[in-house]
Amino acid sequence: MSQICSFSLCFTLFYIYIVYQHNTNLTENIFSQFCVIFNLFSYLCGANFGANFLCKIKVSEMDYSSFKAPTVNFLHDTRRALKDGTCPVKLVVYFDRQKKRYDTKITLSVEEWEKINAPKLRDITLKEKKTGLESLKIKAADSIKMLGEDFTFNTFEQLFFEKEIKKTAEKQSVYAIFEDYIEKLKKEKRIGTAGSYNDAMKSLRTFAPKLTFKEVTVPFLETYEQFMIKNGRSVTTIGIYLRSLRTIINIARAEKIMPNEKYPFGMKSHKKYEIPRANNIKKALDETAITKIINYDPLTEDEAKARDLWLFSFFCNGMNMADIFSLKYENINGEFIYFHRKKTIRTRKIQEPIEIFISKPVASIIERWGNEARRQKNYIFGVFNDTMTAEEIFLKTHHTIRSINAYMKRIALRLGIDAKITTYVARHSWATTLLRKGISTAYISKGFGHASFSTTEQYLGGFTQDQKKNAANLLTNLAYK
């Protein structure tokens, strides 16, 4: 009877397989009939029949495309027998006409595989292995359920095997990645950058209290931009916030949380969202204003130090204040200062120091305000000290810059300079003054420590009216030769 049943079953299965292979639109009804026939013959032919079937049938011959949700099963991989005669048991996940096999760390002989599904299993070792397999199957099913429609093999693996992102479903939250990245920045002592990302996250949360990566689309970003405009945000601020969000989206792409085809940023002409860029008014001072500042006689010592630190930036390639405050005597070698920009030290694989000649004005400022104890490890201007934490350095930097800007504002009023004279203006003024003197953009870019000319060009001011007149006269003279 058993042999007849087995023969009939094999014939039935072979028939269904042929029909199914030639008809990819086979309905769930036919597949259900297959399951009924299989269960009936399993019952007639004995409980071990199902185990034998699962052991011997090739998974590649089974198509699970009629199932919308992923399914899980086990495969006894007899192709790879170990030295002890056992074969590994693989967890197999089927989804969207694809399958992936995962090692369970459990091995069984062919006989053990046939016995493991027996209703009355007495072997203690086999019972333990069976319990282990059942636990893995439940865990896999729970992981699939948690991921829901966001299931991919990659996200399943991260969740199931508890990799770096332990709760992938939870990590679908944009704010979870934001918070993790902000903590990372704080650990790297990038306090200012962490604050900027925190501001961006707060703004985004005001617009969308709950946000997943699949919700970050081109229409979403366009609506968020309009929201910020209505709330009085400048184009510069909008750009900063959206570039922060773009970084978070890029992290999600790297972690395979967001598929590349869903990436919303790019050129508008490619039907992507393009981050707006502000065309800021150039902030450089002309030579007359700079000469007035150089010749100004300060009223107090604090005002004198603020003016000199501003001039130090102007004479030293527009060095920003955080880098000036970080200078130590070890940065001086002969007639030059060598330093790395704090802003880019983590973003460049090859770190080439910026080299600045110590001109007479620079030497004079170091002599006047430099630390009396000129040991190599001492800070030159004494704004920082070695006991300060990263947070204290950040706060001290911003407090000192605000103080310098306040003094320079008063100086501008006394000198009749109708322009802002912030520390940022010193940087622009160094570049623009050299450009108007005929120095190449390449030299200025190198002096700034920029990686590309396009970044440098954003700093350069326009040409003066006299320069424009001279350029026009060069062409006009052709007509009157």
C-alpha positions as CSV (number, residue, x, y, z in Angstrom):
1,M,0.0,0.0,0.0
2,S,2.8,2.4,1.0
3,Q,4.6,1.8,-2.3
4,I,1.4,2.5,-4.3
5,C,0.8,5.7,-2.3
6,S,4.3,6.8,-2.9
7,F,4.1,6.1,-6.6
8,S,0.8,7.9,-6.9
9,L,2.0,10.9,-5.0
10,C,5.2,11.1,-7.1
11,F,3.0,11.0,-10.3
12,T,0.7,13.7,-8.9
13,L,3.5,16.0,-7.8
14,F,5.3,15.6,-11.1
15,Y,2.1,16.5,-13.0
16,I,1.5,19.6,-10.8
17,Y,5.2,20.6,-11.2
18,I,5.0,20.4,-15.0
19,V,1.8,22.4,-15.2
20,Y,3.2,25.0,-12.7
21,Q,6.4,25.4,-14.6
22,H,4.5,26.2,-17.9
23,N,1.9,28.4,-16.2
24,T,3.3,31.1,-14.0
25,N,-0.2,32.4,-13.4
26,L,-1.2,29.2,-11.6
27,T,-3.8,30.2,-9.0
28,E,-3.6,29.7,-5.3
29,N,-6.5,27.2,-5.7
30,I,-4.3,24.7,-7.5
31,F,-1.4,25.2,-5.1
32,S,-3.9,24.6,-2.2
33,Q,-5.0,21.4,-3.9
34,F,-1.4,20.4,-4.0
35,C,-1.1,20.9,-0.3
36,V,-4.3,18.9,0.4
37,I,-2.9,16.0,-1.7
38,F,0.4,16.2,0.0
39,N,-1.1,16.1,3.5
40,L,-3.4,13.2,2.6
41,F,-0.5,11.1,1.3
42,S,1.6,12.0,4.3
43,Y,-1.1,10.7,6.5
44,L,-1.6,7.5,4.5
45,C,2.1,6.7,4.1
46,G,3.3,7.5,7.6
47,A,4.4,10.5,9.7
48,N,8.0,10.3,8.5
49,F,7.0,10.8,4.9
50,G,6.9,14.6,5.2
51,A,10.4,14.6,6.6
52,N,11.7,12.5,3.8
53,F,10.0,14.8,1.3
54,L,11.5,17.9,2.8
55,C,14.9,16.2,2.9
56,K,15.0,15.1,-0.8
57,I,13.1,17.7,-2.8
58,K,15.1,20.5,-4.4
59,V,14.1,23.9,-3.2
60,S,14.9,25.4,-6.5
61,E,12.0,23.4,-8.0
62,M,9.5,25.1,-5.7
63,D,8.1,28.5,-6.7
64,Y,6.7,30.6,-3.9
65,S,5.8,33.6,-6.1
66,S,2.1,33.2,-5.4
67,F,2.8,34.2,-1.8
68,K,2.9,37.9,-1.2
69,A,4.5,37.7,2.3
70,P,7.9,36.1,2.8
71,T,7.8,32.4,4.0
72,V,10.3,30.4,6.0
73,N,11.3,26.8,5.9
74,F,14.3,24.5,6.6
75,L,16.4,22.6,4.2
76,H,18.7,19.7,5.0
77,D,21.7,20.5,2.7
78,T,22.9,17.0,1.8
79,R,25.3,18.4,-0.8
80,R,27.7,19.4,1.9
81,A,28.3,16.4,4.2
82,L,30.7,16.9,7.1
83,K,33.4,14.5,8.2
84,D,31.1,13.0,10.9
85,G,28.5,12.3,8.2
86,T,26.0,15.0,9.2
87,C,24.8,17.7,6.9
88,P,24.0,21.4,7.8
89,V,20.4,22.5,8.2
90,K,19.7,25.8,6.5
91,L,16.9,28.3,7.2
92,V,15.4,29.2,3.9
93,V,13.5,32.5,3.3
94,Y,11.4,32.9,0.2
95,F,10.3,36.3,-1.1
96,D,9.3,37.8,-4.4
97,R,10.5,34.7,-6.5
98,Q,13.8,34.7,-4.7
99,K,15.3,32.7,-1.8
100,K,18.2,33.0,0.5
101,R,19.6,30.3,2.8
102,Y,21.1,31.0,6.2
103,D,23.2,28.7,8.4
104,T,21.5,27.5,11.6
105,K,24.7,26.1,13.1
106,I,22.8,22.8,13.5
107,T,23.8,19.6,11.6
108,L,21.9,16.3,11.2
109,S,22.5,13.0,9.6
110,V,20.0,11.8,7.0
111,E,18.5,9.4,9.6
112,E,18.2,12.2,12.2
113,W,16.5,14.5,9.7
114,E,13.9,11.8,9.0
115,K,13.3,11.2,12.7
116,I,13.2,14.8,13.9
117,N,9.6,15.3,12.8
118,A,8.4,12.1,14.4
119,P,5.4,12.7,16.8
120,K,7.1,10.8,19.6
121,L,10.7,11.9,19.6
122,R,12.7,10.3,22.4
123,D,16.3,11.2,21.6
124,I,17.3,14.0,24.0
125,T,19.9,15.5,21.6
126,L,17.5,15.5,18.7
127,K,14.9,17.2,20.9
128,E,17.3,20.0,21.8
129,K,18.2,20.5,18.1
130,K,14.5,20.5,17.2
131,T,13.8,23.1,19.9
132,G,16.6,25.2,18.5
133,L,15.3,25.0,14.9
134,E,11.7,25.9,16.1
135,S,13.1,28.9,18.0
136,L,14.9,30.1,14.9
137,K,11.8,29.7,12.8
138,I,9.7,31.7,15.3
139,K,12.4,34.4,15.4
140,A,12.5,34.6,11.6
141,A,8.7,34.8,11.5
142,D,8.7,37.6,14.1
143,S,11.4,39.5,12.2
144,I,9.3,39.3,9.0
145,K,6.2,40.4,10.8
146,M,8.0,43.4,12.3
147,L,9.4,44.5,9.0
148,G,6.0,44.2,7.2
149,E,5.9,45.8,3.8
150,D,9.4,47.2,4.3
151,F,10.9,43.6,4.1
152,T,14.1,43.2,2.1
153,F,16.6,40.4,2.6
154,N,19.1,42.9,3.9
155,T,16.9,44.4,6.5
156,F,15.8,40.9,7.5
157,E,19.4,39.9,8.0
158,Q,20.2,42.9,10.1
159,L,17.2,42.3,12.4
160,F,17.4,38.5,12.5
161,F,21.2,38.3,13.1
162,E,21.2,41.4,15.4
163,K,24.0,43.2,13.5
164,E,25.0,46.9,14.1
165,I,21.4,48.1,13.6
166,K,19.7,45.8,16.0
167,K,16.1,47.0,15.5
168,T,15.9,47.8,11.8
169,A,12.1,48.4,12.0
170,E,12.7,51.1,14.6
171,K,15.5,52.5,12.6
172,Q,13.0,53.4,9.9
173,S,12.5,56.5,11.9
174,V,14.5,59.4,10.5
175,Y,14.9,60.9,14.0
176,A,16.4,57.7,15.4
177,I,19.3,58.0,12.9
178,F,19.5,61.8,13.5
179,E,19.9,61.2,17.3
180,D,22.5,58.5,16.8
181,Y,24.5,60.8,14.4
182,I,24.3,63.7,16.8
183,E,25.7,61.5,19.6
184,K,28.5,60.4,17.3
185,L,29.4,64.0,16.6
186,K,29.5,64.8,20.3
187,K,31.8,61.8,21.0
188,E,34.1,63.2,18.2
189,K,34.0,66.5,20.1
190,R,32.4,68.2,17.1
191,I,30.1,70.2,19.4
192,G,29.2,73.0,16.9
193,T,28.2,70.5,14.2
194,A,26.2,68.5,16.6
195,G,24.3,71.6,17.6
196,S,23.6,72.4,13.9
197,Y,22.2,68.9,13.3
198,N,20.1,69.2,16.4
199,D,18.6,72.5,15.1
200,A,17.8,70.8,11.8
201,M,16.1,67.9,13.6
202,K,14.0,70.2,15.7
203,S,12.8,72.1,12.7
204,L,11.9,68.9,10.9
205,R,10.1,67.6,13.9
206,T,8.0,70.8,14.0
207,F,6.9,70.0,10.5
208,A,6.6,66.2,10.8
209,P,6.5,64.9,14.4
210,K,6.9,61.3,13.2
211,L,8.8,60.5,10.0
212,T,10.1,57.4,8.3
213,F,12.5,57.2,5.5
214,K,10.0,56.0,3.0
215,E,8.0,59.2,3.6
216,V,11.0,61.4,2.6
217,T,10.1,62.0,-1.0
218,V,10.5,64.9,-3.5
219,P,6.9,66.2,-2.7
220,F,7.6,66.0,1.0
221,L,10.9,68.0,0.7
222,E,9.2,70.6,-1.5
223,T,6.4,71.0,1.1
224,Y,8.9,71.2,3.9
225,E,10.8,73.9,2.1
226,Q,7.6,76.0,1.7
227,F,6.9,75.5,5.4
228,M,10.2,76.9,6.4
229,I,9.8,79.9,4.0
230,K,6.4,80.7,5.5
231,N,8.0,80.6,9.0
232,G,10.6,83.2,8.0
233,R,13.6,81.0,7.5
234,S,16.3,82.3,5.2
235,V,17.5,80.5,2.1
236,T,20.8,79.9,3.9
237,T,19.2,78.3,6.9
238,I,16.9,76.2,4.7
239,G,20.0,75.0,2.9
240,I,21.8,74.1,6.1
241,Y,18.8,72.1,7.5
242,L,18.3,70.2,4.2
243,R,21.9,69.3,3.8
244,S,21.8,67.9,7.3
245,L,18.8,65.8,6.4
246,R,20.6,64.7,3.2
247,T,23.5,63.4,5.3
248,I,21.0,61.4,7.4
249,I,19.4,60.0,4.2
250,N,22.8,59.0,2.9
251,I,23.5,57.1,6.2
252,A,20.2,55.3,5.7
253,R,21.3,54.4,2.1
254,A,24.6,53.1,3.3
255,E,22.8,51.0,5.9
256,K,20.4,49.7,3.2
257,I,17.5,51.2,5.1
258,M,16.5,53.4,2.1
259,P,16.8,51.8,-1.4
260,N,18.9,53.8,-3.8
261,E,16.0,54.1,-6.3
262,K,14.1,56.0,-3.6
263,Y,16.8,58.6,-3.0
264,P,15.0,62.0,-3.3
265,F,18.0,64.4,-3.6
266,G,19.6,65.5,-6.9
267,M,19.1,67.8,-9.8
268,K,15.7,69.3,-10.4
269,S,16.1,68.5,-14.1
270,H,16.2,64.8,-13.2
271,K,13.0,65.1,-11.2
272,K,14.8,65.1,-7.9
273,Y,14.8,67.6,-5.1
274,E,17.5,70.2,-5.4
275,I,18.6,72.0,-2.2
276,P,18.3,75.8,-2.6
277,R,21.5,77.8,-2.4
278,A,21.7,81.4,-1.3
279,N,23.5,83.9,-3.5
280,N,24.9,85.9,-0.6
281,I,26.1,89.5,-1.0
282,K,29.9,89.5,-0.9
283,K,31.2,90.7,2.4
284,A,34.7,91.8,1.5
285,L,36.0,95.3,2.5
286,D,37.8,97.6,0.1
287,E,41.4,98.6,0.6
288,T,40.5,102.0,2.1
289,A,38.4,100.4,4.9
290,I,41.2,97.9,5.7
291,T,43.8,100.6,5.8
292,K,41.6,102.6,8.3
293,I,41.3,99.5,10.5
294,I,45.1,98.9,10.4
295,N,45.8,102.6,11.4
296,Y,43.1,102.8,14.1
297,D,44.2,103.7,17.6
298,P,42.2,101.5,20.0
299,L,40.6,103.0,23.1
300,T,41.2,100.0,25.4
301,E,43.4,96.9,25.6
302,D,40.5,94.6,25.0
303,E,39.5,96.6,21.9
304,A,43.2,96.5,20.7
305,K,43.3,92.7,21.1
306,A,40.0,92.2,19.2
307,R,41.3,94.4,16.4
308,D,44.6,92.6,16.2
309,L,43.0,89.1,16.2
310,W,40.8,90.4,13.3
311,L,43.9,91.6,11.4
312,F,45.7,88.3,12.2
313,S,43.0,86.5,10.3
314,F,43.2,89.0,7.4
315,F,47.0,88.7,7.2
316,C,47.0,84.9,7.6
317,N,45.0,83.6,4.6
318,G,41.7,84.5,6.2
319,M,42.3,81.9,8.9
320,N,39.1,81.4,10.9
321,M,39.0,82.1,14.6
322,A,38.7,78.5,15.8
323,D,42.0,77.8,14.0
324,I,43.7,80.9,15.3
325,F,42.7,80.1,18.9
326,S,44.0,76.5,18.4
327,L,47.5,77.6,17.3
328,K,50.4,76.5,19.4
329,Y,54.0,77.5,19.2
330,E,54.7,74.1,17.7
331,N,52.8,75.3,14.7
332,I,55.6,77.8,14.0
333,N,58.6,76.5,12.0
334,G,61.1,79.2,11.0
335,E,59.4,81.9,9.0
336,F,56.1,80.0,8.5
337,I,53.1,78.9,10.4
338,Y,51.8,75.4,9.5
339,F,48.3,74.2,10.5
340,H,45.4,72.0,9.5
341,R,41.9,73.4,9.3
342,K,39.7,72.0,12.1
343,K,36.7,72.1,9.8
344,T,38.1,69.7,7.2
345,I,40.5,67.5,9.2
346,R,38.0,64.6,9.3
347,T,36.9,64.9,5.7
348,R,40.2,64.6,3.8
349,K,42.1,61.4,3.3
350,I,45.3,63.3,2.5
351,Q,46.0,66.1,5.0
352,E,48.3,68.8,3.6
353,P,49.0,71.6,6.0
354,I,48.4,75.2,5.1
355,E,51.6,77.2,5.0
356,I,51.6,80.9,6.0
357,F,54.5,83.3,5.9
358,I,55.0,85.2,9.1
359,S,54.9,88.8,7.8
360,K,55.8,91.8,9.9
361,P,52.2,92.5,11.0
362,V,51.7,88.8,11.9
363,A,55.0,88.7,13.9
364,S,54.0,92.0,15.7
365,I,50.6,90.6,16.8
366,I,52.2,87.3,18.1
367,E,54.8,89.4,19.9
368,R,52.2,91.7,21.5
369,W,49.6,89.1,22.5
370,G,51.4,85.8,22.5
371,N,51.8,83.6,25.6
372,E,54.9,84.7,27.5
373,A,55.8,81.0,28.2
374,R,56.6,80.1,24.6
375,R,56.8,76.3,25.1
376,Q,56.0,74.2,22.0
377,K,52.7,72.8,23.5
378,N,51.4,76.2,24.7
379,Y,48.6,77.9,22.9
380,I,49.8,81.2,21.3
381,F,47.0,83.5,22.2
382,G,45.8,81.9,25.5
383,V,42.1,81.6,24.5
384,F,42.2,77.9,25.2
385,N,44.0,75.8,27.8
386,D,44.8,72.1,28.1
387,T,42.2,71.5,30.8
388,M,39.2,72.6,28.8
389,T,36.7,70.0,27.5
390,A,35.3,70.0,24.0
391,E,32.1,71.7,25.2
392,E,34.1,74.4,27.0
393,I,36.3,75.0,23.9
394,F,33.1,75.3,21.8
395,L,31.5,77.8,24.2
396,K,34.8,79.8,24.6
397,T,35.2,80.0,20.8
398,H,31.7,81.4,20.3
399,H,31.9,83.8,23.2
400,T,35.3,85.2,22.0
401,I,34.1,85.6,18.4
402,R,31.0,87.5,19.6
403,S,33.2,89.7,21.7
404,I,35.5,90.4,18.8
405,N,32.6,91.2,16.5
406,A,31.1,93.6,19.1
407,Y,34.4,95.5,19.3
408,M,34.8,95.6,15.5
409,K,31.2,97.0,15.2
410,R,32.2,99.9,17.4
411,I,35.4,100.4,15.5
412,A,33.4,100.5,12.2
413,L,31.1,103.2,13.6
414,R,34.1,105.4,14.8
415,L,35.8,105.0,11.4
416,G,32.7,105.7,9.4
417,I,32.8,102.3,7.7
418,D,29.3,101.5,6.4
419,A,29.7,97.7,6.5
420,K,29.7,94.8,8.9
421,I,33.2,94.0,10.1
422,T,32.8,90.5,11.5
423,T,35.5,87.9,11.7
424,Y,34.0,86.3,8.6
425,V,34.6,89.5,6.7
426,A,38.3,89.3,7.4
427,R,38.4,85.9,5.6
428,H,36.5,87.3,2.5
429,S,38.6,90.5,2.5
430,W,41.9,88.6,2.3
431,A,40.8,86.6,-0.7
432,T,39.2,89.5,-2.6
433,T,42.0,91.9,-2.0
434,L,44.5,89.4,-3.4
435,L,42.2,88.7,-6.4
436,R,42.0,92.4,-7.2
437,K,45.8,92.6,-7.0
438,G,46.0,90.0,-9.7
439,I,46.7,86.9,-7.6
440,S,45.3,83.8,-9.1
441,T,42.3,81.9,-7.8
442,A,44.5,78.8,-7.6
443,Y,46.8,80.5,-5.1
444,I,43.8,81.8,-3.0
445,S,42.2,78.4,-3.1
446,K,45.4,76.8,-1.8
447,G,45.7,79.4,0.9
448,F,42.2,78.8,2.1
449,G,42.8,75.0,2.1
450,H,39.9,74.4,-0.3
451,A,39.6,71.2,-2.2
452,S,38.0,72.9,-5.3
453,F,38.0,76.3,-7.0
454,S,34.2,76.4,-6.9
455,T,34.3,76.6,-3.1
456,T,36.8,79.5,-3.3
457,E,34.7,81.4,-5.8
458,Q,31.9,81.7,-3.2
459,Y,34.2,83.7,-1.0
460,L,35.4,86.1,-3.7
461,G,33.8,89.5,-4.0
462,G,32.9,91.3,-7.2
463,F,35.2,93.7,-9.0
464,T,35.2,97.4,-8.1
465,Q,33.6,100.0,-10.3
466,D,37.1,101.3,-11.2
467,Q,38.1,97.9,-12.4
468,K,35.0,97.6,-14.5
469,K,35.7,101.1,-16.0
470,N,39.2,100.1,-16.9
471,A,38.0,96.8,-18.5
472,A,35.5,98.8,-20.6
473,N,38.1,101.3,-21.6
474,L,40.4,98.5,-22.9
475,L,37.7,97.6,-25.4
476,T,36.7,101.3,-26.1
477,N,40.2,102.1,-27.0
478,L,40.0,99.7,-30.0
479,A,37.4,102.0,-31.6
480,Y,39.6,105.2,-31.3
481,K,43.0,103.9,-32.5
